[in-house]
Amino acid sequence: MALFNKEPEKGPKIQPVQPSSAANSQPQPGAPVSAPQLSPASRLATGMPTEGIAHLDRGTKVTGKLSFDGPARIDGEVDGEINSKDSLNIGETAVVTAQIKAASIVVAGKVSGDITGSHKIEIRPTAKVAGNLAAPLLSIHEGAQFEGHCSMQPEAAREDRKVTVFPKEERVKEDRIAPVAHGGGPKPA
């Protein structure tokens, strides 16, 4: 039973790399052929996903609520809501219309919706963002397009803020009652 309709693969299909031991260098029958072993840092620097990362590749279209426990990368289209307890990377080919909440977020594609990062938000030069940003650390690279408001307060400070709006009638009434003090300099002799 198919959960999502998916267009035929347009990009390369990436298989997770399984760690291999030095004692067992023979390939397992039926095991996928993988790229050479690289450290997670070098894989990230080359744009290759690290182990244990969720990846929605080009050609993927998802509508609804997405939740990730670990790091995730999106290169396809998402419409809805995205929550991640870890890092979230929106690739250059991604088109996202969603409310996004994650620990740290890197945007290189198109995002329409509010983005909240509990640690940081980075907007790369290829990004086009329309929405509000909220994170303690915010980096917007030269060339990035951003339309919206930003807040750089810790999440706890944003939640503690309370705003009270008085109806217009009460504000006008208070202005009439309050005494108005005029003058203030030396008295003429």
JOURDA-V433016 format. One record per run of one state. SS is the DSSP state (a for helix, b for strand, c for the rest). FROM is the first residue (numbers start at 0). TO is the last residue. Records with the same first field share a line. If there is no record, write none. Layout:
SS: FROM-TO ; FROM-TO
This chain:
c: 0-38 ; 45-52 ; 56-59 ; 68-70 ; 74-75 ; 84-85 ; 90-93 ; 107-108 ; 112-113 ; 123-126 ; 130-131 ; 134-135 ; 140-143 ; 147-148 ; 151-153 ; 160-166 ; 177-188
a: 39-44 ; 154-159 ; 167-176
b: 53-55 ; 60-67 ; 71-73 ; 76-83 ; 86-89 ; 94-106 ; 109-111 ; 114-122 ; 127-129 ; 132-133 ; 136-139 ; 144-146 ; 149-150
